[in-house]
Amino acid sequence: MNPSPRAPTIVDVAAQAGVSIKTVSRVLNHEAGVHEETREQVLKVVAELKYRPKLSARSLAGARSFLIGLLYYDPSAAFVGGVQQGATLRCREAGYHLVVESLDNDAPDIESQVERMLSALRPDGMILAPPICDNPKVLKALRDSNTPCVQMSPGLPDQRSAVVRMDDVQAAEEVTNLLLSLGHRHIGFIRGATDQAASALRYQGFAQAMQAHGLAVEAELVYQGDFTYPSGVEGAHALLSRRQRPTAVFASNDDMALGVLAAAQRLGLAVPADLSIAGFDDSPAASLVWPPLTTVRQPVAAMARAAVDLLIAPDGESGPRVVAHELVVRDSTSALPHAPAGRRRAAIQKA
């Protein structure tokens, strides 16, 4: 039986790249002071040889674990999936591993849970997804252990943490302005979970856009949801049972918007002829339902990649890193049949 082929070593990488072992180590450890051409050559050889350094050896040599942690507690599988995908791919590119942990944000012993996790893994940094990112007990455990962290879309940024976010207010304004441009004036709004900062920010954007057009936010057309599909169904029934029902509903995430869509169809309403519906996130289901959902493409994977970058190669910039979003217009929204022609936008691009 032929022996298994020998795995490439750092010596092999150095020899083929024509550099010293120390230079290879500096490149793999993301240290400064290496010429860009040299760095690219070393990484090219690493890829060609499929060299994978042992995490234990790298940890001892550079006082790193080469582990990045991700803590989350969120009912939206689409959001968590996007974060995991973006963070995993960026970690893999940089020679790190991602460790994903789900925590109950309301657990009384959450601080001790995080302390035990940090003691066992000794990660080089932690990514905190909402609403974990605003949990003071989690932040305290990270501070006490001197573990760097990045808060994703926090409501109360910690001055000692890096922050990655999108502009939820502007995005919600864009959705509301779209509906207003289509002639809608009675617009229902379904708020998200009260423990997530994005909920208040998206409502703020909605309210600002309405006020900018001289329209009051009708309290009876605002429903408190919780970012879940059932709350979207319940919200739709509450809003559509009003004496003067809304002609459009803007839900704070796609899960709730899909609930509105299902409820509207059960009530015999045609979408968008009788009711326009818009969501937020651009989850995979948004383009699969009929009609496909107008929504905001939240750059979840890009935000997660940026969070990893801030942990493995801090850029020294102050303030949050804001990642661009995109308004995606699909067939779930249209102009009111009786809207003045000047208010219609026939040239709107459909995704």
VENCORMO-V231213 format. One record per residue. RES is the residue in three letters. PHI is phi in radians with two decimals (999 if undefined). Layout:
res->[RES	RES]
phi->[PHI	PHI]
This chain:
res->[MET	ASN	PRO	SER	PRO	ARG	ALA	PRO	THR	ILE	VAL	ASP	VAL	ALA	ALA	GLN	ALA	GLY	VAL	SER	ILE	LYS	THR	VAL	SER	ARG	VAL	LEU	ASN	HIS	GLU	ALA	GLY	VAL	HIS	GLU	GLU	THR	ARG	GLU	GLN	VAL	LEU	LYS	VAL	VAL	ALA	GLU	LEU	LYS	TYR	ARG	PRO	LYS	LEU	SER	ALA	ARG	SER	LEU	ALA	GLY	ALA	ARG	SER	PHE	LEU	ILE	GLY	LEU	LEU	TYR	TYR	ASP	PRO	SER	ALA	ALA	PHE	VAL	GLY	GLY	VAL	GLN	GLN	GLY	ALA	THR	LEU	ARG	CYS	ARG	GLU	ALA	GLY	TYR	HIS	LEU	VAL	VAL	GLU	SER	LEU	ASP	ASN	ASP	ALA	PRO	ASP	ILE	GLU	SER	GLN	VAL	GLU	ARG	MET	LEU	SER	ALA	LEU	ARG	PRO	ASP	GLY	MET	ILE	LEU	ALA	PRO	PRO	ILE	CYS	ASP	ASN	PRO	LYS	VAL	LEU	LYS	ALA	LEU	ARG	ASP	SER	ASN	THR	PRO	CYS	VAL	GLN	MET	SER	PRO	GLY	LEU	PRO	ASP	GLN	ARG	SER	ALA	VAL	VAL	ARG	MET	ASP	ASP	VAL	GLN	ALA	ALA	GLU	GLU	VAL	THR	ASN	LEU	LEU	LEU	SER	LEU	GLY	HIS	ARG	HIS	ILE	GLY	PHE	ILE	ARG	GLY	ALA	THR	ASP	GLN	ALA	ALA	SER	ALA	LEU	ARG	TYR	GLN	GLY	PHE	ALA	GLN	ALA	MET	GLN	ALA	HIS	GLY	LEU	ALA	VAL	GLU	ALA	GLU	LEU	VAL	TYR	GLN	GLY	ASP	PHE	THR	TYR	PRO	SER	GLY	VAL	GLU	GLY	ALA	HIS	ALA	LEU	LEU	SER	ARG	ARG	GLN	ARG	PRO	THR	ALA	VAL	PHE	ALA	SER	ASN	ASP	ASP	MET	ALA	LEU	GLY	VAL	LEU	ALA	ALA	ALA	GLN	ARG	LEU	GLY	LEU	ALA	VAL	PRO	ALA	ASP	LEU	SER	ILE	ALA	GLY	PHE	ASP	ASP	SER	PRO	ALA	ALA	SER	LEU	VAL	TRP	PRO	PRO	LEU	THR	THR	VAL	ARG	GLN	PRO	VAL	ALA	ALA	MET	ALA	ARG	ALA	ALA	VAL	ASP	LEU	LEU	ILE	ALA	PRO	ASP	GLY	GLU	SER	GLY	PRO	ARG	VAL	VAL	ALA	HIS	GLU	LEU	VAL	VAL	ARG	ASP	SER	THR	SER	ALA	LEU	PRO	HIS	ALA	PRO	ALA	GLY	ARG	ARG	ARG	ALA	ALA	ILE	GLN	LYS	ALA]
phi->[999	-1.27	-1.16	-1.13	-1.06	-1.24	-1.22	-1.12	-2.01	-1.12	-1.14	-1.11	-1.09	-1.07	-1.13	-1.24	-1.44	1.27	-2.31	-1.42	-1.07	-1.10	-1.14	-1.04	-1.09	-1.15	-1.14	-1.17	-1.62	1.03	-1.48	-1.36	1.59	-1.86	-1.01	-1.05	-1.11	-1.14	-1.04	-1.11	-1.13	-1.12	-1.13	-1.11	-1.17	-0.99	-1.20	-1.11	-1.46	0.98	-1.32	-2.27	-1.16	-1.24	-1.05	-1.13	-1.16	-1.14	-1.12	-1.15	-1.28	-2.03	0.99	-2.17	-1.71	1.01	-2.08	-2.04	-1.71	-2.23	-1.92	-2.53	-2.69	-2.65	-1.31	-1.59	-1.13	-1.12	-1.14	-1.07	-1.06	-1.14	-1.11	-1.07	-1.08	-1.10	-1.22	-1.09	-1.12	-1.20	-1.08	-1.08	-1.08	-1.66	1.42	-1.87	-2.10	-1.75	-1.95	-1.86	-2.32	-1.72	-2.18	-1.43	-1.08	-1.77	-1.12	-1.14	-1.82	-1.08	-1.12	-1.21	-1.06	-1.17	-1.05	-1.13	-1.10	-1.14	-1.14	-1.35	-1.66	0.84	-1.21	-1.35	3.12	-2.26	-1.81	-1.96	-1.48	-1.22	-1.60	-0.96	-1.08	-1.86	-1.39	-1.11	-1.22	-1.15	-1.09	-1.14	-1.07	-1.22	-1.11	-1.11	-1.69	0.99	-1.65	-1.08	-2.54	-2.15	-1.60	-1.66	0.92	-1.36	-1.49	-2.20	-1.01	-1.46	-1.06	-1.68	-2.07	-1.40	-2.31	-2.18	-2.69	-1.98	-1.57	-1.10	-1.11	-1.08	-1.08	-1.17	-1.08	-1.12	-1.12	-1.12	-1.11	-1.07	-1.09	-1.14	-1.15	-1.54	1.70	-1.32	-2.16	-1.70	-1.95	-1.41	-2.33	-1.94	-1.37	-1.62	-1.03	-1.22	-1.60	-2.06	-1.05	-1.02	-1.05	-1.17	-1.18	-1.22	-1.13	-1.04	-1.10	-1.05	-1.13	-1.11	-1.16	-1.08	-1.14	-1.12	-1.72	1.28	-1.96	-1.45	-1.33	-1.42	-0.98	-1.28	-1.81	-1.98	-2.10	-1.52	-1.79	-2.49	1.30	-1.88	-1.00	-1.01	-1.22	-1.20	-1.10	-1.09	-1.10	-1.08	-1.09	-1.18	-1.29	-1.42	-1.59	-1.17	-1.02	-1.94	-1.25	-1.19	-1.62	-2.60	-2.25	-1.93	-1.72	-1.25	-2.68	-1.19	-0.99	-1.25	-1.09	-1.16	-1.14	-1.10	-1.05	-1.12	-1.12	-1.07	-1.19	-1.17	-1.46	1.45	-1.57	-1.49	-1.95	-1.77	-1.02	-1.68	-2.67	-1.56	-2.33	-2.30	-2.14	-2.76	2.36	1.04	-1.19	-0.94	-1.23	-1.06	-1.70	-1.73	-1.38	-2.19	-1.27	-1.07	-1.58	-1.24	-2.83	-1.79	-1.42	-1.35	-1.40	-1.08	-1.11	-1.15	-1.12	-1.15	-1.06	-1.10	-1.11	-1.09	-1.00	-1.16	-1.47	-1.65	-2.60	-0.96	-1.64	1.39	-1.27	-1.64	1.49	-1.23	-1.58	-1.76	-1.79	-1.21	-1.89	-2.58	-1.46	-1.95	-1.69	-2.19	-1.47	-1.46	-2.22	-2.75	-1.24	-1.11	-1.01	-1.77	-1.20	-0.97	-1.00	-1.13	-1.67	-1.55	-2.18	-1.19	-1.58	-1.10	-1.33	-1.61	-1.32]
